[in-house]
Amino acid sequence: MHPDLLETDYLVIGAGAAAMAFVDTLLSESDATVVMVDRHAQPGGHWNDAYPFVRLHQPSACYGVNSRELGSGRKDSSALGENLYELASGTEILSYYEQVMNQQFLPSGRVRYFPMCDYVGDRTSDHRFVSLLGGTEYRVQVRRKLIDATHAQTQVPSTHPPKYRVAAWVTCVPPNELPQIRQPHPAYVVVGSGKTGIDTCLWLLQNGVSPGSIHWIMPSDPWLVDRATLQPGLEFFEQCIHGVTAQYSALGAATSLADLFDRLEQSGQLLRIDPSVTPRAYRGATVTRSELNALRGIEHKVRLGHVEAIEPGKVLLEGGSVEVPAGALFIDCSASALAGWKVVQVFDGNRINLTFVSNNQPVFSAALIAYVECHLADDAAKNACCQPVPVPRVPEDWLRVWGVYLGNFQRWRENQALTQWLFSSRLFLMTTVVRDVRPDDSERHALLHELTLARQQAAVNLPRLMALLA
């Protein structure tokens, strides 16, 4: 039987957050047709596999696709939320993407969506994918480009088992299984200090587990971002602008890497869990100050490196071992999230690689890449505006991210049409902050002028700081 033949302008591999943001902008900025292929049964990528209590680490107002708001603009009035803007839950996000697909993409007549399918083609014009259920093979003739939205290779605990040995009679579960618990355990051992580990610790505390019953295995303390500095809207204008200005000022004045992080911490732009422990990781995780205080209250923190094995009543680590109460529940949060991410050229002939081109903003990055694809002339010009920003892992990556992002931002501002699009995109946090500033609001315009001056000084000092990394 000959494979079914499809024709399209763009073939998009993946239907996760970045892919959805890219296609949304492509539809609004061109007349292109799209075929989307994804292994999941519904759009949303890794959100399909995440733990039930997962939430965004950024306000809903700046996530999703450009053409459709996510959330309702509510404030989080919970004990730890500090009345900041809502963070969409995983369930809300999946529902949102299903609506985008079924109410916008498919009714447009320009998108064909193939869930539960595996792409098996190559870089040539002959692209193939296969149904995971029926086995039907499809061949796709692509008139323009292949869009690779799989570079994240996102790892979550439910799909990536622990890399350490777990002995018999030890109960070790991913955080996905926590809501199914029906009886208390003498202790809860959280393995991992990334976003998932933070979320899990906070969920346990919010659901009645005492700080003394949690053992938190932290291979490396992370630098954290104060969520209050990343709030959309005019209400948080001063707070947000002061925060960005403080980061630029730190870049512009720092004389060493240690001095840079000291300035960032002193200005409240970066936070640490233990004031006496120097963080050795940075993943862009955000917390409120109340959440930070709750994390600080966890009594048993283990800083002996990565886990090598778990035995009944004992954890073996790189730097030694630690005893835990018999019958403890181990919660594996050690999956490395974007561990598979590599720095690749965005525009590569007949292929577009969706990667970060902005500061920790995957969906905004994908939307911007789509705009650039539609409006700039050639790959050289496109890549000049879309230099890949590294995914942060270690503290030095904070500087690496800003080093690339600041260059991209300066090039975006040199293109008038791109600048107009930039400051109309709801996925760009700064858009939501400045769009309602009145022309006669002299005080706020003065703050924006200070930000511009600080950014210019940061650009002057950045090459010297980047040289220190080498």
C-alpha positions in Angstrom: 0.0 0.0 0.0 1.4 3.4 -1.0 1.7 5.9 1.9 -1.0 8.6 2.0 0.4 11.8 0.4 0.0 15.3 1.9 1.1 18.7 0.7 1.7 21.7 2.9 3.8 24.8 3.2 5.1 24.0 6.7 5.5 20.7 8.4 5.6 21.2 12.2 7.0 18.3 14.3 5.5 18.7 17.7 2.3 20.3 19.1 3.8 21.6 22.4 3.8 25.1 23.7 6.5 26.4 21.3 5.0 24.8 18.3 1.5 26.2 19.1 3.0 29.7 19.6 4.9 29.5 16.3 1.8 28.3 14.2 -0.4 30.9 15.8 1.8 33.7 14.6 2.4 32.1 11.3 -1.3 32.0 10.6 -1.7 35.7 11.6 1.3 36.9 9.5 1.0 34.8 6.4 -1.3 32.7 4.2 0.7 29.5 4.8 -0.8 26.1 5.3 0.5 23.8 8.1 0.6 20.1 9.0 1.3 19.4 12.7 2.5 16.0 13.9 2.7 15.0 17.5 3.1 11.8 19.6 0.6 12.9 22.2 -3.2 12.5 22.0 -3.8 16.2 22.4 -1.8 19.4 22.0 0.3 20.7 24.9 3.5 18.6 24.7 5.1 17.9 28.1 2.1 19.3 29.9 0.4 16.0 29.1 2.9 14.2 31.2 3.4 16.7 34.1 2.3 16.1 37.7 -1.3 17.1 38.5 -0.3 20.0 40.7 2.1 21.6 38.2 1.7 25.3 37.6 3.4 27.9 35.5 6.4 29.7 37.0 5.3 32.9 35.2 2.0 34.8 35.0 -0.6 33.2 32.7 -1.0 36.6 31.0 2.3 36.1 29.2 2.0 32.4 28.2 0.3 30.5 25.4 -0.3 31.9 22.0 -0.4 35.6 21.0 -4.0 35.5 19.7 -5.8 34.1 22.8 -5.5 35.1 26.4 -4.7 32.4 29.0 -6.5 32.7 32.3 -8.8 35.4 33.4 -6.4 38.0 34.9 -7.2 36.9 38.5 -4.9 37.4 41.4 -3.7 34.6 43.6 -5.0 35.3 47.1 -3.7 32.1 48.7 -1.3 32.2 51.6 1.7 31.8 49.4 0.5 33.7 46.3 0.9 37.2 47.7 -1.9 38.5 45.5 0.2 38.3 42.4 -1.2 37.3 39.0 -2.5 33.8 38.6 -0.3 30.9 37.5 -2.2 28.5 35.2 -2.4 24.9 36.2 -1.5 22.0 34.0 -5.2 21.2 33.5 -6.0 24.7 32.5 -3.1 24.8 30.0 -4.1 21.6 28.3 -7.7 22.8 28.0 -6.4 26.1 26.6 -4.3 24.4 23.9 -7.2 22.1 23.0 -9.4 25.2 22.5 -6.7 26.9 20.4 -6.4 23.9 18.2 -10.2 23.1 17.9 -11.6 26.6 17.9 -8.8 28.5 15.9 -6.3 26.4 14.1 -8.5 23.7 12.6 -11.5 26.0 11.7 -9.0 28.2 9.8 -8.8 25.5 7.1 -5.1 26.0 7.0 -4.0 23.6 9.7 -4.1 19.8 9.6 -3.3 18.1 12.9 -2.1 14.5 13.3 -2.0 13.4 17.0 -0.7 10.0 18.1 1.8 10.0 15.2 5.6 9.7 15.0 7.7 11.6 12.6 10.2 9.3 10.9 11.4 11.4 7.9 14.6 13.3 7.4 16.0 16.6 6.2 15.1 16.0 2.5 11.9 17.0 0.8 10.5 13.6 1.5 9.0 13.6 4.9 7.2 10.7 6.5 5.2 10.1 9.7 3.4 7.0 11.0 0.3 6.6 13.1 1.1 5.1 16.4 -2.2 3.4 16.6 -3.2 2.4 13.1 0.2 2.1 11.5 -0.8 4.3 8.5 2.2 5.9 6.9 1.9 9.4 5.6 4.3 11.1 3.1 4.5 14.9 3.1 5.6 17.2 0.4 6.8 20.4 2.1 6.7 23.5 -0.1 8.6 25.7 2.3 10.1 24.4 5.5 10.2 21.8 8.2 9.7 23.2 11.7 11.5 21.2 14.4 9.8 21.9 17.7 11.4 18.9 19.5 14.7 20.3 20.6 13.6 20.7 24.2 13.3 16.9 24.7 11.6 17.8 27.9 12.1 15.3 30.7 9.6 14.9 33.5 9.7 12.3 36.3 6.7 10.4 34.9 8.5 9.6 31.6 12.1 9.3 32.8 12.7 6.9 35.7 15.4 7.6 38.3 19.0 7.1 37.2 20.0 5.9 40.6 19.4 2.4 42.0 16.3 1.8 44.2 16.4 -1.2 46.4 13.5 -3.6 46.9 11.1 -2.6 49.7 11.7 1.0 49.0 8.7 3.1 47.7 9.9 5.7 45.2 7.3 7.5 43.1 7.1 10.4 40.7 5.2 13.4 41.9 2.3 12.4 39.6 1.3 9.8 42.2 1.3 12.0 45.3 -2.4 13.0 45.0 -3.3 9.2 45.2 -1.8 8.9 48.8 -4.4 7.8 51.3 -2.3 7.4 54.5 0.6 9.4 56.0 4.2 8.3 55.8 6.7 8.8 58.6 8.8 11.0 56.2 8.8 12.3 52.7 12.2 12.4 50.8 12.2 14.8 47.9 15.0 14.0 45.4 16.0 17.1 43.3 16.2 20.8 43.8 14.9 22.1 40.4 11.5 23.5 39.6 9.8 20.1 40.2 11.5 19.6 43.5 10.5 23.1 44.6 6.9 22.5 43.5 6.7 19.2 45.3 8.1 20.6 48.6 5.5 23.4 48.5 2.7 21.0 47.6 3.6 18.8 50.5 3.6 21.8 52.9 0.3 23.1 51.6 -1.3 19.7 52.1 -0.5 19.2 55.8 3.0 17.7 55.8 5.1 19.3 58.6 8.4 20.9 57.7 10.1 18.4 60.0 8.8 15.4 58.0 10.4 16.5 54.7 13.9 15.5 53.8 15.0 17.6 50.8 17.9 16.2 48.8 19.5 19.1 47.1 22.4 18.3 44.8 23.0 22.0 44.2 21.2 25.0 45.6 19.5 27.2 42.9 19.4 30.9 42.4 15.7 31.8 42.3 13.8 34.7 40.8 11.4 36.8 42.8 8.1 36.3 41.0 6.9 39.8 42.1 9.5 41.3 39.6 7.8 39.5 36.7 4.3 40.8 36.9 2.3 42.2 33.9 0.2 45.3 33.7 0.4 48.9 34.7 -0.2 48.1 38.4 3.2 46.6 38.6 5.0 49.1 36.3 7.3 50.5 38.9 8.2 47.2 40.4 8.9 45.6 37.0 10.8 48.5 35.5 13.0 48.9 38.7 13.8 45.2 38.5 14.9 45.2 34.9 16.8 48.4 35.4 18.6 46.8 38.4 19.6 43.9 36.3 21.0 46.2 33.6 22.7 48.3 36.3 24.4 45.2 37.7 25.6 44.2 34.2 26.9 47.7 33.6 28.7 48.1 36.9 30.0 44.6 37.8 33.7 44.1 37.9 33.7 40.3 38.4 31.2 37.4 38.3 31.1 37.4 42.1 30.4 41.1 42.1 27.7 40.6 39.5 25.8 38.1 41.6 26.3 40.1 44.7 24.6 43.1 43.0 21.8 41.0 41.7 21.1 39.6 45.2 21.4 42.9 46.9 18.9 44.5 44.5 16.5 41.6 45.1 16.7 40.2 41.5 18.0 36.8 42.6 17.2 34.9 45.8 18.8 32.0 47.6 17.2 29.4 49.9 20.0 29.4 52.5 21.9 32.7 53.0 25.0 30.7 54.0 25.0 28.4 50.9 26.3 29.7 47.6 24.0 28.5 44.8 25.5 26.4 42.1 22.5 26.2 39.8 20.2 28.5 38.0 17.2 27.3 36.0 15.0 30.4 36.0 12.6 29.1 38.7 10.5 31.7 40.4 9.1 31.9 43.9 7.2 34.4 46.0 8.9 35.6 49.2 6.3 33.6 51.1 7.2 30.4 49.2 10.8 31.1 49.8 10.2 31.4 53.6 8.3 28.1 53.5 11.2 26.3 51.7 13.6 27.7 54.2 11.5 26.2 57.0 12.1 22.6 55.7 14.3 21.2 58.5 16.2 18.4 56.8 18.2 19.5 53.7 20.8 17.1 52.4 23.6 18.7 50.4 25.9 15.7 49.6 25.6 15.7 45.8 23.5 13.4 43.6 21.8 10.2 44.8 23.6 7.0 43.8 21.3 4.5 45.5 18.3 4.3 47.9 18.2 1.5 50.4 15.7 0.9 53.2 16.3 3.7 55.8 19.3 5.1 54.0 20.3 7.2 51.0 23.7 6.8 49.4 25.0 10.0 47.7 28.2 11.2 46.0 29.4 12.8 49.2 28.3 10.3 51.8 25.1 8.8 53.1 22.2 9.9 55.2 19.7 7.9 57.3 15.9 8.5 56.9 13.0 7.1 58.9 11.9 3.6 58.0 8.9 3.6 55.6 9.8 7.0 54.2 8.2 7.8 50.8 10.8 8.8 48.2 9.6 11.3 45.5 11.8 11.4 42.5 12.1 14.9 41.0 15.5 14.4 39.4 14.5 14.4 35.7 16.5 17.1 34.0 13.7 19.0 32.3 15.4 20.6 29.2 18.5 18.3 29.5 18.4 17.5 25.8 18.5 21.1 24.6 21.4 22.1 22.4 22.3 25.4 20.9 21.4 25.2 17.2 21.1 27.7 14.4 17.4 28.8 14.1 17.1 29.2 10.3 18.9 26.4 8.6 18.0 26.2 4.9 14.8 24.2 4.6 14.5 23.8 8.4 13.6 26.0 11.3 14.7 25.0 14.7 12.6 26.4 17.5 14.9 27.4 20.3 15.1 30.2 22.8 15.9 33.6 21.4 14.7 35.5 24.4 15.4 35.4 28.2 13.7 32.2 29.5 10.7 32.7 27.2 10.1 29.7 25.0 6.6 30.6 23.7 7.6 34.3 23.0 10.7 33.0 21.3 8.7 30.7 19.0 6.2 33.5 18.1 9.0 35.9 17.3 10.8 33.3 15.1 7.5 32.9 13.2 7.2 36.7 12.6 10.8 36.8 11.4 10.2 33.9 9.1 7.3 35.7 7.5 8.9 39.2 7.1 12.6 39.1 6.8 14.3 38.3 3.5 17.0 35.7 4.0 18.5 33.3 6.5 21.4 35.6 7.3 19.1 38.5 8.3 16.8 36.1 10.1 19.6 34.5 12.1 21.0 37.9 13.0 17.8 38.6 14.8 17.5 35.1 16.3 20.7 34.2 17.9 20.1 31.1 20.1 19.9 31.9 23.8 21.3 29.1 26.0 19.0 27.3 28.4 20.3 28.2 31.9 21.7 25.5 34.1 24.5 27.0 36.2 24.8 30.5 37.6 27.1 31.7 34.9 24.4 31.0 32.4 22.5 34.0 33.8 25.2 36.1 32.2 25.3 34.0 29.0 21.6 34.4 28.6 21.7 38.2 28.9 24.8 38.4 26.7 22.9 36.9 23.7 19.4 38.2 24.5 20.6 41.8 24.8 22.2 41.6 21.4 19.0 40.1 19.9 16.9 42.8 21.5 19.1 45.6 20.1 18.7 44.1 16.6 14.9 43.8 17.0 14.7 47.5 17.9 16.6 48.4 14.6 13.7 47.0 12.6 10.7 49.3 12.9 8.0 46.7 11.9 9.5 44.1 14.2 9.6 46.6 17.0 5.9 47.4 16.4 5.0 43.7 16.5 7.2 43.2 19.6 5.3 45.8 21.6 2.0 44.4 20.5 2.8 40.8 21.5 1.1 39.8 24.8 3.8 37.1 25.2 6.4 39.8 25.7 6.2 40.8 29.3 7.4 44.4 28.7 4.5 44.9 26.3 2.0 44.3 29.1 3.9 46.6 31.4 4.3 49.7 29.1 1.4 49.5 26.7 -1.0 51.6 28.9 1.5 54.3 29.9 0.0 57.6 28.9 2.1 60.0 26.8 1.8 62.6 29.5 2.9 60.3 32.4 6.2 62.0 32.9 7.3 60.0 36.0 6.9 56.7 34.3 8.6 57.9 31.1 11.5 59.1 33.3 11.8 55.5 34.7 11.8 54.1 31.1 14.6 56.6 30.2 16.6 55.3 33.2 16.1 51.8 32.0 17.4 52.7 28.5 20.5 54.3 29.9 21.1 51.3 32.2 20.8 49.0 29.1 23.2 51.0 27.2 25.8 50.8 30.0 25.2 47.1 30.3 25.9 46.7 26.6 29.3 48.5 27.1 30.4 46.3 30.0 29.0 43.0 28.7 32.0 42.0 26.5 34.3 42.3 29.5 32.1 40.2 31.7 31.7 37.6 28.9 35.4 37.4 28.6 35.6 36.3 32.2 33.6 33.3 31.3 36.1 32.2 28.7 
